[in-house]
Amino acid sequence: MIRNSESLTVEFKSDRKRLSDAELVEALVCLANTEGGELWLGVEDDGQATGLHAEQMLLSYIRQHGQIKRAEVMALCRLTEGQAKHLLKRMSDAKQIVMRRHGNLTAYVESQ
């Protein structure tokens, strides 16, 4: 449980169902139109930390490290191999990520 509570300058946003870009922009604009503040993603209104949606975590990791391998997806998102394959395929089909092969290494990068 997070000790802080929501206020005029602190906004909690659940990411259980994957927030849309529009929802994130709306929350940030609301904060910017007042005194500014902090947006805490992956936190429920009651302060319970529930984490980021797997797709958000994966894209954030790729942006930070340049690429991600399936084993890293499994560890990062706490998924089985089958679940990781399904997530990577779904994101590839949606053109969010692209598979890159370098010899025996297969990694995924963000689509341009």
MODELLER restraints for C-alpha pairs under 7 A, 6 or more apart:
rsr = mdl.restraints
at = mdl.atoms
rsr.add(forms.Gaussian(group=physical.xy_distance, feature=features.Distance(at['CA:1:A'], at['CA:47:A']), mean=5.47, stdev=0.5))
rsr.add(forms.Gaussian(group=physical.xy_distance, feature=features.Distance(at['CA:1:A'], at['CA:48:A']), mean=4.70, stdev=0.5))
rsr.add(forms.Gaussian(group=physical.xy_distance, feature=features.Distance(at['CA:1:A'], at['CA:49:A']), mean=6.27, stdev=0.5))
rsr.add(forms.Gaussian(group=physical.xy_distance, feature=features.Distance(at['CA:2:A'], at['CA:47:A']), mean=4.93, stdev=0.5))
rsr.add(forms.Gaussian(group=physical.xy_distance, feature=features.Distance(at['CA:2:A'], at['CA:48:A']), mean=6.28, stdev=0.5))
rsr.add(forms.Gaussian(group=physical.xy_distance, feature=features.Distance(at['CA:2:A'], at['CA:49:A']), mean=6.94, stdev=0.5))
rsr.add(forms.Gaussian(group=physical.xy_distance, feature=features.Distance(at['CA:5:A'], at['CA:47:A']), mean=6.45, stdev=0.5))
rsr.add(forms.Gaussian(group=physical.xy_distance, feature=features.Distance(at['CA:6:A'], at['CA:12:A']), mean=6.40, stdev=0.5))
rsr.add(forms.Gaussian(group=physical.xy_distance, feature=features.Distance(at['CA:9:A'], at['CA:31:A']), mean=6.61, stdev=0.5))
rsr.add(forms.Gaussian(group=physical.xy_distance, feature=features.Distance(at['CA:9:A'], at['CA:35:A']), mean=6.52, stdev=0.5))
rsr.add(forms.Gaussian(group=physical.xy_distance, feature=features.Distance(at['CA:9:A'], at['CA:36:A']), mean=6.03, stdev=0.5))
rsr.add(forms.Gaussian(group=physical.xy_distance, feature=features.Distance(at['CA:9:A'], at['CA:37:A']), mean=4.12, stdev=0.5))
rsr.add(forms.Gaussian(group=physical.xy_distance, feature=features.Distance(at['CA:9:A'], at['CA:38:A']), mean=6.08, stdev=0.5))
rsr.add(forms.Gaussian(group=physical.xy_distance, feature=features.Distance(at['CA:10:A'], at['CA:37:A']), mean=5.68, stdev=0.5))
rsr.add(forms.Gaussian(group=physical.xy_distance, feature=features.Distance(at['CA:10:A'], at['CA:38:A']), mean=4.89, stdev=0.5))
rsr.add(forms.Gaussian(group=physical.xy_distance, feature=features.Distance(at['CA:10:A'], at['CA:39:A']), mean=6.08, stdev=0.5))
rsr.add(forms.Gaussian(group=physical.xy_distance, feature=features.Distance(at['CA:11:A'], at['CA:38:A']), mean=6.30, stdev=0.5))
rsr.add(forms.Gaussian(group=physical.xy_distance, feature=features.Distance(at['CA:11:A'], at['CA:39:A']), mean=4.95, stdev=0.5))
rsr.add(forms.Gaussian(group=physical.xy_distance, feature=features.Distance(at['CA:11:A'], at['CA:40:A']), mean=6.16, stdev=0.5))
rsr.add(forms.Gaussian(group=physical.xy_distance, feature=features.Distance(at['CA:12:A'], at['CA:39:A']), mean=6.10, stdev=0.5))
rsr.add(forms.Gaussian(group=physical.xy_distance, feature=features.Distance(at['CA:12:A'], at['CA:40:A']), mean=4.89, stdev=0.5))
rsr.add(forms.Gaussian(group=physical.xy_distance, feature=features.Distance(at['CA:12:A'], at['CA:41:A']), mean=6.24, stdev=0.5))
rsr.add(forms.Gaussian(group=physical.xy_distance, feature=features.Distance(at['CA:12:A'], at['CA:43:A']), mean=5.33, stdev=0.5))
rsr.add(forms.Gaussian(group=physical.xy_distance, feature=features.Distance(at['CA:12:A'], at['CA:44:A']), mean=6.06, stdev=0.5))
rsr.add(forms.Gaussian(group=physical.xy_distance, feature=features.Distance(at['CA:12:A'], at['CA:45:A']), mean=5.79, stdev=0.5))
rsr.add(forms.Gaussian(group=physical.xy_distance, feature=features.Distance(at['CA:13:A'], at['CA:40:A']), mean=6.12, stdev=0.5))
rsr.add(forms.Gaussian(group=physical.xy_distance, feature=features.Distance(at['CA:13:A'], at['CA:41:A']), mean=4.98, stdev=0.5))
rsr.add(forms.Gaussian(group=physical.xy_distance, feature=features.Distance(at['CA:13:A'], at['CA:42:A']), mean=5.93, stdev=0.5))
rsr.add(forms.Gaussian(group=physical.xy_distance, feature=features.Distance(at['CA:13:A'], at['CA:43:A']), mean=5.51, stdev=0.5))
rsr.add(forms.Gaussian(group=physical.xy_distance, feature=features.Distance(at['CA:13:A'], at['CA:44:A']), mean=6.08, stdev=0.5))
rsr.add(forms.Gaussian(group=physical.xy_distance, feature=features.Distance(at['CA:14:A'], at['CA:41:A']), mean=6.23, stdev=0.5))
rsr.add(forms.Gaussian(group=physical.xy_distance, feature=features.Distance(at['CA:14:A'], at['CA:42:A']), mean=4.75, stdev=0.5))
rsr.add(forms.Gaussian(group=physical.xy_distance, feature=features.Distance(at['CA:14:A'], at['CA:43:A']), mean=5.09, stdev=0.5))
rsr.add(forms.Gaussian(group=physical.xy_distance, feature=features.Distance(at['CA:14:A'], at['CA:44:A']), mean=4.94, stdev=0.5))
rsr.add(forms.Gaussian(group=physical.xy_distance, feature=features.Distance(at['CA:15:A'], at['CA:41:A']), mean=6.59, stdev=0.5))
rsr.add(forms.Gaussian(group=physical.xy_distance, feature=features.Distance(at['CA:15:A'], at['CA:42:A']), mean=4.98, stdev=0.5))
rsr.add(forms.Gaussian(group=physical.xy_distance, feature=features.Distance(at['CA:15:A'], at['CA:51:A']), mean=6.92, stdev=0.5))
rsr.add(forms.Gaussian(group=physical.xy_distance, feature=features.Distance(at['CA:15:A'], at['CA:52:A']), mean=5.33, stdev=0.5))
rsr.add(forms.Gaussian(group=physical.xy_distance, feature=features.Distance(at['CA:15:A'], at['CA:53:A']), mean=5.58, stdev=0.5))
rsr.add(forms.Gaussian(group=physical.xy_distance, feature=features.Distance(at['CA:16:A'], at['CA:52:A']), mean=6.87, stdev=0.5))
rsr.add(forms.Gaussian(group=physical.xy_distance, feature=features.Distance(at['CA:16:A'], at['CA:53:A']), mean=5.77, stdev=0.5))
rsr.add(forms.Gaussian(group=physical.xy_distance, feature=features.Distance(at['CA:17:A'], at['CA:53:A']), mean=6.92, stdev=0.5))
rsr.add(forms.Gaussian(group=physical.xy_distance, feature=features.Distance(at['CA:18:A'], at['CA:53:A']), mean=5.42, stdev=0.5))
rsr.add(forms.Gaussian(group=physical.xy_distance, feature=features.Distance(at['CA:31:A'], at['CA:37:A']), mean=5.83, stdev=0.5))
rsr.add(forms.Gaussian(group=physical.xy_distance, feature=features.Distance(at['CA:41:A'], at['CA:52:A']), mean=6.86, stdev=0.5))
rsr.add(forms.Gaussian(group=physical.xy_distance, feature=features.Distance(at['CA:42:A'], at['CA:49:A']), mean=5.94, stdev=0.5))
rsr.add(forms.Gaussian(group=physical.xy_distance, feature=features.Distance(at['CA:42:A'], at['CA:50:A']), mean=5.34, stdev=0.5))
rsr.add(forms.Gaussian(group=physical.xy_distance, feature=features.Distance(at['CA:42:A'], at['CA:51:A']), mean=4.17, stdev=0.5))
rsr.add(forms.Gaussian(group=physical.xy_distance, feature=features.Distance(at['CA:42:A'], at['CA:52:A']), mean=4.86, stdev=0.5))
rsr.add(forms.Gaussian(group=physical.xy_distance, feature=features.Distance(at['CA:43:A'], at['CA:49:A']), mean=4.37, stdev=0.5))
rsr.add(forms.Gaussian(group=physical.xy_distance, feature=features.Distance(at['CA:43:A'], at['CA:50:A']), mean=5.70, stdev=0.5))
rsr.add(forms.Gaussian(group=physical.xy_distance, feature=features.Distance(at['CA:43:A'], at['CA:51:A']), mean=6.70, stdev=0.5))
rsr.add(forms.Gaussian(group=physical.xy_distance, feature=features.Distance(at['CA:44:A'], at['CA:50:A']), mean=6.92, stdev=0.5))
rsr.add(forms.Gaussian(group=physical.xy_distance, feature=features.Distance(at['CA:54:A'], at['CA:77:A']), mean=5.71, stdev=0.5))
rsr.add(forms.Gaussian(group=physical.xy_distance, feature=features.Distance(at['CA:58:A'], at['CA:73:A']), mean=6.82, stdev=0.5))
rsr.add(forms.Gaussian(group=physical.xy_distance, feature=features.Distance(at['CA:62:A'], at['CA:68:A']), mean=5.85, stdev=0.5))
rsr.add(forms.Gaussian(group=physical.xy_distance, feature=features.Distance(at['CA:62:A'], at['CA:109:A']), mean=6.29, stdev=0.5))
rsr.add(forms.Gaussian(group=physical.xy_distance, feature=features.Distance(at['CA:62:A'], at['CA:110:A']), mean=6.67, stdev=0.5))
rsr.add(forms.Gaussian(group=physical.xy_distance, feature=features.Distance(at['CA:66:A'], at['CA:109:A']), mean=6.46, stdev=0.5))
rsr.add(forms.Gaussian(group=physical.xy_distance, feature=features.Distance(at['CA:67:A'], at['CA:107:A']), mean=6.12, stdev=0.5))
rsr.add(forms.Gaussian(group=physical.xy_distance, feature=features.Distance(at['CA:67:A'], at['CA:108:A']), mean=5.37, stdev=0.5))
rsr.add(forms.Gaussian(group=physical.xy_distance, feature=features.Distance(at['CA:67:A'], at['CA:109:A']), mean=4.70, stdev=0.5))
rsr.add(forms.Gaussian(group=physical.xy_distance, feature=features.Distance(at['CA:68:A'], at['CA:107:A']), mean=5.41, stdev=0.5))
rsr.add(forms.Gaussian(group=physical.xy_distance, feature=features.Distance(at['CA:68:A'], at['CA:108:A']), mean=5.27, stdev=0.5))
rsr.add(forms.Gaussian(group=physical.xy_distance, feature=features.Distance(at['CA:68:A'], at['CA:109:A']), mean=6.77, stdev=0.5))
rsr.add(forms.Gaussian(group=physical.xy_distance, feature=features.Distance(at['CA:69:A'], at['CA:106:A']), mean=6.50, stdev=0.5))
rsr.add(forms.Gaussian(group=physical.xy_distance, feature=features.Distance(at['CA:69:A'], at['CA:107:A']), mean=4.58, stdev=0.5))
rsr.add(forms.Gaussian(group=physical.xy_distance, feature=features.Distance(at['CA:69:A'], at['CA:108:A']), mean=6.29, stdev=0.5))
rsr.add(forms.Gaussian(group=physical.xy_distance, feature=features.Distance(at['CA:70:A'], at['CA:84:A']), mean=6.57, stdev=0.5))
rsr.add(forms.Gaussian(group=physical.xy_distance, feature=features.Distance(at['CA:73:A'], at['CA:84:A']), mean=6.24, stdev=0.5))
rsr.add(forms.Gaussian(group=physical.xy_distance, feature=features.Distance(at['CA:74:A'], at['CA:80:A']), mean=6.06, stdev=0.5))
rsr.add(forms.Gaussian(group=physical.xy_distance, feature=features.Distance(at['CA:74:A'], at['CA:81:A']), mean=6.44, stdev=0.5))
rsr.add(forms.Gaussian(group=physical.xy_distance, feature=features.Distance(at['CA:74:A'], at['CA:84:A']), mean=5.76, stdev=0.5))
rsr.add(forms.Gaussian(group=physical.xy_distance, feature=features.Distance(at['CA:91:A'], at['CA:97:A']), mean=5.90, stdev=0.5))
rsr.add(forms.Gaussian(group=physical.xy_distance, feature=features.Distance(at['CA:92:A'], at['CA:98:A']), mean=5.79, stdev=0.5))
rsr.add(forms.Gaussian(group=physical.xy_distance, feature=features.Distance(at['CA:95:A'], at['CA:111:A']), mean=6.31, stdev=0.5))
rsr.add(forms.Gaussian(group=physical.xy_distance, feature=features.Distance(at['CA:96:A'], at['CA:110:A']), mean=6.05, stdev=0.5))
rsr.add(forms.Gaussian(group=physical.xy_distance, feature=features.Distance(at['CA:96:A'], at['CA:111:A']), mean=5.36, stdev=0.5))
rsr.add(forms.Gaussian(group=physical.xy_distance, feature=features.Distance(at['CA:97:A'], at['CA:108:A']), mean=6.27, stdev=0.5))
rsr.add(forms.Gaussian(group=physical.xy_distance, feature=features.Distance(at['CA:97:A'], at['CA:109:A']), mean=5.45, stdev=0.5))
rsr.add(forms.Gaussian(group=physical.xy_distance, feature=features.Distance(at['CA:97:A'], at['CA:110:A']), mean=4.32, stdev=0.5))
rsr.add(forms.Gaussian(group=physical.xy_distance, feature=features.Distance(at['CA:97:A'], at['CA:111:A']), mean=4.73, stdev=0.5))
rsr.add(forms.Gaussian(group=physical.xy_distance, feature=features.Distance(at['CA:98:A'], at['CA:108:A']), mean=5.48, stdev=0.5))
rsr.add(forms.Gaussian(group=physical.xy_distance, feature=features.Distance(at['CA:98:A'], at['CA:109:A']), mean=5.40, stdev=0.5))
rsr.add(forms.Gaussian(group=physical.xy_distance, feature=features.Distance(at['CA:98:A'], at['CA:110:A']), mean=6.15, stdev=0.5))
rsr.add(forms.Gaussian(group=physical.xy_distance, feature=features.Distance(at['CA:98:A'], at['CA:111:A']), mean=5.68, stdev=0.5))
rsr.add(forms.Gaussian(group=physical.xy_distance, feature=features.Distance(at['CA:99:A'], at['CA:106:A']), mean=6.89, stdev=0.5))
rsr.add(forms.Gaussian(group=physical.xy_distance, feature=features.Distance(at['CA:99:A'], at['CA:107:A']), mean=5.87, stdev=0.5))
rsr.add(forms.Gaussian(group=physical.xy_distance, feature=features.Distance(at['CA:99:A'], at['CA:108:A']), mean=4.48, stdev=0.5))
rsr.add(forms.Gaussian(group=physical.xy_distance, feature=features.Distance(at['CA:99:A'], at['CA:109:A']), mean=6.52, stdev=0.5))
rsr.add(forms.Gaussian(group=physical.xy_distance, feature=features.Distance(at['CA:100:A'], at['CA:106:A']), mean=5.80, stdev=0.5))
rsr.add(forms.Gaussian(group=physical.xy_distance, feature=features.Distance(at['CA:100:A'], at['CA:107:A']), mean=5.32, stdev=0.5))
rsr.add(forms.Gaussian(group=physical.xy_distance, feature=features.Distance(at['CA:100:A'], at['CA:108:A']), mean=5.79, stdev=0.5))
rsr.add(forms.Gaussian(group=physical.xy_distance, feature=features.Distance(at['CA:101:A'], at['CA:107:A']), mean=6.38, stdev=0.5))
